[in-house]
Amino acid sequence: MKPVVYKIAMERMQILVDNAIANARTDPELSQRQASIARRISTKYNILMPYYLRMVFCKQCNFFIALGINARIRLGRTSVKSLRIYCNLCGHTYRKIIS
């Protein structure tokens, strides 16, 4: 039964995050609610969210961030290439290394 529950939970988390990204500009409260439901599904069924789903949450305030809407994204100009993501809600900056 566990693989079936895992598959359904992953599909629902994917759908909710996709809808949250689509609604981020028009209705930010709805998009935040959809993202928080996706996170609750992950915790309820003890499933680790894939990296591409975890990436849309701020590491400090755990708020849903849509790049370009409530977060800035910049390209690093150092020897180590990285993306700098700045959360407009809490002001936290974190980096993703580009290999």
N, C-alpha and C positions, 0 to 999 in steps of 0.2 A: 504494500500500500504506500510505502514511503516514496518510491519513484514517481508515482502518479501525483501525489500531493506536491512533490518538488517541482514537477513539470508545470502543474497548474499555477503554483505560486510564482514561479519565474515568469510565466506568460502574463500574469496579472500585474506583476511589478513592472514589466516592460511596457505594457499598455498604459499604466498609470503615469509613468515617467514621460513617455512620449506625449501623452495628452497634456501633462504639466508644462512641457517645453512649448507645445503648440499654443497653450492658453496664457503663457507668461506675459505677453505684451498686452493682451486685451483684458484679462481678469487675473491679477496677481494673487488675490485671495484664494481663488479656485485652484490655481496651479500649486500654491503652497499646500493646500489641503490634499490634493492628489498625491503630491510627493510624500507628505507625511503618512498617508495611508500605505503607500508602497513601502516605506521604511518600517511601518508597524507589521506589515505582512512578513517582512524579512525577519523581524525579531520574534514574532509569534511562532513561526514554523522553524526557527533556528537555522535559517538559510543565509549564507554569506552572499551579499549582493555582488554581482560581477563588477569589475573595475569601471566599466563604462557607465554603470548606473550610480556607483558611489561617487563618481567624479562631479556630479551635479549638486552635491551637498557641500557646504562650507565646512572646513575641518574644525573651526573654532566654535561657531554659533549653531552648527547643524541645520542651518536654514537652506532651503532650496535656492540655488542660484542658477539663473539662465545667463549664459555668457553673452555679453553685449546688451543685456537689459538691466540686470541689477548686479552685474560684475564686470570689471574691466579685464581685458586680457592683453598682455604685452609680450613681445619677444625679447628675451634677454640678449644683451650685447657683450657677453663675456666669452672666454674660451670654451666654457661648457655651455652649449646651447640649451636654453630652457624657456618654458612658458611661465610667465608670472601672472597669476590670477589674483585679482584684488577684489574682495567682497565689499560692496558698497554699504552693506548693513552693519557689519562689525568693524570693518577696516583691516581685517586680517589679510596678509599677503602670503601666498604659498606658491611653490614652484613645482613644475613638472619637467623633469629632464627629458630632452629630446635626444634619442640615441642616433 
